[in-house]
Amino acid sequence: MAGHGAGAGQLFPTCPVPPHTNHVPSHPSGHMGQHQLQHHHQLQLQHPLQLQQQRSEPSSSSRTSVDYAYDKGKASTFSSTLDVSQPSRSETAASCCGGCGGGGLDGDAEAGEKHPNAQPRQEAASRPWFSLRQRLHHFTWAWFTLPMSTGGLSLLIYNQPHQFPGLRSFGLFVYIVNLVVFSCISSAILTRFFLFPGDFKASMTHPREGFFVPTAFLSVATIITSTQRYVIPDDETTLLWAVQMVFWTYVCVTLALAVGQYSFVFAAHSFGLHTMMPTWILPIFPVMLSGTIASVIAGHQPDKAAVPIVVAGMTCQGLGTCVSFFMYAHMVGRLMQAGLPNREHRPGLFMCVGPPSFTALAFIGMAQGLPKNFDVDMDGMVDAAMVRNMAVIGAVFLWALSLWWFGIAAIAVLQSPPRDFHLGWWAMVFPNTGFTLATISLGKMFQSESVLWFATAMSICLAAMYCFVLYHNVRAVLAQDIMYPGRDEDVEDH
């Protein structure tokens, strides 16, 4: 009896019960006592998986808590614990997801089926309360998706085909709110960088948060276009000149961003195909929206300034569209090889709707922004009317691609909705804003009331989606679901 117990202690030093065995220790009298018999039956009923988990459970001396421990054994704070023991299979699979999430999880796990080794989800009520200063440490670039979407909503209100009294005034109100939101978010992230000096470089070079840096420039793009719609009068020469300067500055800065950020990513990071996510498109998105800005401001500029703006806008739009198509090839390959992303990241698939829809919108807008007497060779071969016809044809092609991506993303999200809020939810708003605006532009070009009413229905659904995401965003902040250690884009996954 003693020899048997010593051997078990060496093999299973952290096991709270002896290993599962069919051997029944004998009583000195040759019979088992009642207590020993009950203990033996308990071991026989013990599930082998439970015994394996107990044997692999590390001792308290092998774990070092980084921030906090479990609250009475019910839930952990944010699972920031260093485990020096051999990682479990679920931990290894989660680490394979990398910075983009979901690549290492199988379809059953993504669909919400419980993994045998999965850790219990931590409820918000069990998390310790953090001060505002501590939470600002996790205020990421992804927050600019909020003003980006709000600015898109103000543009959508202005371009509604069926207006009613007070709608434009409400759109102006949304535009002003967007300016306030953009200012607050800019102040908050600057405060983060001031309080934590190392965060600026870390955020720019982070394999996940770094891809959200361009959302700040996308917010600026929506502000420029909304300002042209709501504020700039057509007969104000000084303001029109200021818009030109802002446009050319935006083109130069976003072009440098697209080249610089992709160059850094190619040199500093190595991503597997199974980790590919639509956020990889974001660095090219701001320069691509130069075409959208050009489509809005060109029609209000003098003829001498309008043509260069349209040419530059078409150039940037073509660049962004081509790079987006390169990324689409990787995205489709990732979906074919590794399947859909993890359920928490599936709303990001709506980002793929943006590039073709905004390009369709830009094609029509820039063609309409050309001077009516535009003719390069003065021979009638390439005139404004022909450019408009070609723009409509190309816009229809691209609109269909946006519809396809919208269907893929919608089915993926409905099949396995996310359980926790992430700022990536705003991808369900801004790219679909471009999709709706492109539908409105096509309806106007075809002079089809059916298409325009369909676009109106899309606008109503998009406004409802904006309110839905905004509610969950505010709720997540109050419940410490975001702006909290381990739950934002400043970690590779959560």
N, C-alpha and C positions, 0 to 999 in steps of 0.2 A: 504493500500500500504506500509506504513512504517513498520507495523507489519510483513507483509510477507517478506520484505527485511531483517529484523533483523533475522528472523528464518533461512533464507537461509544463512546468514553470519555465524551463529553458526554451521550449519551442514556442510558447505563447505567453510572453512576459506581460503583455498588456491586456490579455483576454480576461474579462471579469468572471468567466465560467470555464471549467475544464473543456478540452476539445471534445467534439462530437465523436463518440465511440460506442461500440456495441458491448464492450467489456464491462461486466458488472462486478465491482469489487465485492469480495466476500466478507462476511461477518466472521469474527474470530470463532464464533460457535458453529460456523458452517451455514448460517442463515442470514439473510439481509434484515437489518433493522427497518422499522417503519419509516424513519426519517430518510435513510439511505435509499429506500425503494422509491419514495416520492421524488427525491432529487434525481434519481436515474430516469424516471418517467419524464420529468421536465426536460432533461437533456435529449431524450428520444424525440420529443415533440418540437424541439428547437429546430427552426428551418435552417438548412445548410447555408442559405444566403445570409441570414442573420449572423450565423457563426462566422462566416467569412468576413462580414463587415466588422464584427467585433474584433476578430484577429487582426484586421488591417487598420483598426482605429489607432492612431498614434497616441502616445502618452502625453500628458499635460506638459511634460518637460520638453517635448519636441516641437511645441508650438509657441510662437511669439506673437502676441497681438500687436498690430500696428496702431490701431486706434481704440477699439473697444471690444468687449467680449459679448457673449450671448446674454440676453436679458432673461434670467431665470429659465434658460433652456428653451425658450419659445421661438426666438428669432434673433438673427445676428444683425449687427448694425449695417454694414455694407460689404461683408465678406472680404475684408482686407486682411487676411490672415496668412502668414507665411507657414507653409507646411513642409518640413524637412523630410517627411516620409515620402514613399513612392506615391505619385499622384494616381488618383483613381481614373478609370476609363472615361467617366463623364468629364472630369477636369481636363484630361488630355484632349477630348473632342472639343470642349469649349475653347481651349487655347488655340486650336486649329482655325478658329473663325477669324483670327487676326483682328485688324482694325476695322474691318468692314462688316463683320458679323454674319453668322449663319452658314458659312461655308462648311464647317465641320459637323453640322447637325443634320441628322437624317430627317426624312419627311415626317416620321411618326412623332419625333420629338418636337418638330416645328408645329405640328398640328395640335399640340397640347397634351399628348400622351405622357404619362409620368414615367420618367426614367428610373430604374431601380436605385441608382446611386445619386439621383438628383437631390440637391440641397433644398430645404424648405424655403418658400418665398418669404421674404421679409416684409412684414406689414409696416405701413408708414407710422402707425402709432407707437411702434417699438423703437423707432430711431431717436437718438438723443437730439435735443433741440440745439441748433447751431445759431450763432450770432450772424448778423448781416455781413460783417467783415469776413467771417469764415466762409459764408456762402458766396460772396463775390469772388472768392478764389476760384470758383467753378462757374463763373459767368462767361460763357464761350462765345465764339464768333457766330455760332449757329443761331443766336438770338436775332441776328439781322434778317432771318427768314420772316419774322413778324412784320417789320415795316415793309419788307419786300412784298409780302402778300397784301398788306393794307394799301400800299400804293397801287398795286394791281387792281384792287377792288375799286378805288376811286376812278381809275381809268375806265374800268368796265361800266361804272355808273354813267360816266360822261358819254360813252359811245352807245348807250342803249338805243335800239331802233324805235322803241315805243316809249316816248317820253310822256310825262305828266307833270303838272305844276308842282314844284318843290323838289323834283328829283335831282336837278342840277345843283340846287342849294344843298341838298343832303350830300351830294358828291363833293362839294366844296368843303363841307364839314368833315367828311372822311379825309380829305386831303390835308386839312389843318391838323386833325388828330394824328395823321401819319407823320407830319413834321415833328409834332411833340414826341411821339413814340420813338422816332429815329434819334432825336436829340437825347432822350433819356437813355436809350440803349448805348449810344455813343459815349455818353458821360459815364455810364456804368462800366463799360469795358475799359475805358481810359482809367477809371478809378482802380480797377483790378490791376492794371499794369503799373500804376503808381504805387499801390500797396504791396504788390508782389513783383519786384523788378524783373525777375527771371521769367515771368510768365509770358512776356511778349515774344521772346525768341522761341520759347517752348511751344507756344500756340501756333506760331508760323511754321514750325518744323515738325509738328506732331503728325503722325501718319493718319490720324482721323480728323482731328480738329482743323488741321491745316487746310483741308479741302473746303471748309466752310468760310475761309477768309473772303473768297469772291462774293459771298452773299452781301457783304457791306457795299460793294460796288453795284450789285444788282439793285439794292435799295436806292442808291443814288440815281440809277437809271430811271426808276419809277418816279422819283421826285422831279427829275428833269422833264420827263414827258408830262406829268401831271401839272407842273408849273406852266408849261406851254399851253395846256388846255384851259386851265382855270384862271391864270393870272396875266399872261402876256397878251396885250392887245396887238392887233395886226398893224396898227399905224404908229406904234412906238418904236422909232428907229434905234434909239439907244438900247432898249431892252432886247430888241432883235439881234443887235450886234453882240450883246452880252451872251445871248443864247448860243451864238456861233462860237464864241471863245470857250464856253463851257463844253460844247460838243467836241471841239478839236482837242481840248485838254483831256476829256474823258476817253477819246479814242487812243491817244498816246499812252495814257496811264494803264488802261485795260489791256492794250497790246503788250506792253512791257510785263504786266502781270501774267498774261497767258504764256508768254515765252519763258519768263523767269521761274514761275512756279512749276511748270512741267519740266523744265531743265533740272530743277532741284529734286523733284520726285524721281526722275529717271536716274539721277546720280546717287541719291541718299537712301532710297527705299527699294525693296524688292518684294513685289506682291505676286502671289500666285493667282492663277486664273479663277480658282474657286472663291477667292475673296473679293472679286470684282463687284463693285456697287455703283449705282448711278451717280454718286457724289464725285466720281472721277471726271464727270463732264463739267463740273462747276467751274474750274479755272478758265475754260474757254467761253463760258456763258456771258460774262460781262462784255467782252469785246464783240460777241455776236449781237448783243442788244444795241450796239451802235447803229445797226441797220434799223432797228425798231425806233430808236430815237430820231434817226434821219427821216423815217417815214412820217413822223409826227411834226417835225419842225420845218421840213423842206418846203411844204406848201405855203408857209407863212413868211419865207425869206425872199429877198429880191432875186431876180433870175440869175444874176451873176454869182450869187452865193449859193443858190439852191442846187445847181448842177454839181459843183464839187462836193457838197454835202451828200447828195444822192450817190455819187460815184464812191466816195469813201464808205458810206453806209453799206452799199452793195458789196464792196470788197471785204469789209469786216464780217458782214453776214455770211458771205460765202466761206470765209475762213472758219468761222464758228460752226457752220453746218457740216463742212467736210470733216473737221476734227470730231464732231459729234457722231458722224457716221462711222469713223474709225472706232470710237468707243462702243457704238452699237454692236459692232462685230464681236468685240470682247464680251459684251453683255449677253448676247445670244449664245456665244460659246460657253459662258459661265452657266447660263440657265440649262443648256443641254447637258453639260458635264456634271454639275453639282446640284442642279435643281433650283427651286425658288429659295430666296434668302430666308433667314429666320423671321418668324412672324413679327418680331419687334421692328424689323427693318423693311418690311414690305411696302409701307407707304412711300418709301423713297423711290419705288419703281415709277411713280408718277413723274419724276424728273425727266424721264425719257419722252414724255409727252411734249415738253417745252420746246426743244430745238426746232423740230419741223413746224410746229404751230406758230411760233414767233417768226420763223422765216417766211411762212406763208403770209402772215400779217405784214411783215416788212416789204415783201415783194409788191403787194398791192398798194401799200401806202407810199412807197418810194416812186412807183410808176405814176401814181396820181400827183405826186409832188413835183414832177418834171414840168417845166414851162410848156405851155401849149404849142409854142413855136419851136420846140426842140427838134432839131434835125441836124445831125453831125455833118453829113456830106451834101446837104441841100439838094438831094435827089429823090427824096421821098421814100427811100428804102428803109431807113431806121428812124422812124419818127415816134412821137409820144404815143400815138394810138397803137402802133405795133408793139411797143414796149408794154403797154397796158395789157394787151391781149396775151402776150407771152407770160406776163406776171400772173394773170388769172389761171392760165393752164398749169404753170408750176405750183401755184398755191393750192390748186385742187389735188395735185399729186401728193404734196406734203401734208395736206389736211387728212388725207386717207391714212398716211403713216401715223399721224398723231392719234387717229381713231383706233388704230390697231394697238398701239402701245397703251392707250387708255383702257381698252378692254382687257389686255393682259394684266395690268396693274390692278384694275378693279376686281377681277376674278381672284387674283392672289390675295388681296386684302380681305375680301368677303369670305374666302375659303378658310382663312386663319387670321382673324383680326388680332391686332396687338393688344396686350393686356395692360401695359404701362405706357404713359405718355412720354414721348420724346419730341424734341423740336423738329425732327424730321417729318412729323405729321403735317407741317406746313407745305410739304411737297404736294399734298392733296389740294392745295389752293392755288399757288402762284402759277405752276405750269398749266393748270387747267384754265387759268385766266387767259393766257395766250391762246389756248384752244378755243375758248368762247369768243374772244375778239376776232380770231381768224374766221370763225363761222359767221359773225356779224358782217365782216368785210366781204365775204363771198356772197352772202345774201343781198347786200347792197349792189354788188357788181352784177349779179344775175337778176336783180330787181324781183326777187322771189319773196313774197310775204310768208310762204310756208317755212322757208329757211330762216327768215327773221323771227318768226314766232317760236321756232325751235330754239334759236339762239336766246330768246327771252326766257324760255323755260330753263335752258342751261344756266343762265345768269341767276335765276332764282335758286336753283340747286347749289350753285357755287356760293351765293351769299349765305345760304343755310349751312354749308360746309365751313365757311369762315367762322360763323358764330359757334359752331360745334367745336372746332379746333381751339378757338379763343377761350371758350369756357374751360376746356380741359387743360389749356396752358395755365390759366390763372389758378385753377384747382391744384395743378401739379406744383406750382410755386408755394401755395399755402400749405400743402401736405408734405412738403420737402421731398417730392418725387424727382425734382430737378433742382439745379443749383445746390447739389449735395455731393459729398465725396463718393466717387465711384458710380455716379448715375448720370453723367453728362458726357459730352463729346471729348473731354480732356482725358479720357481713358480709352483704351483700344476697343473695349466692348463692355457691355453691362447688361 
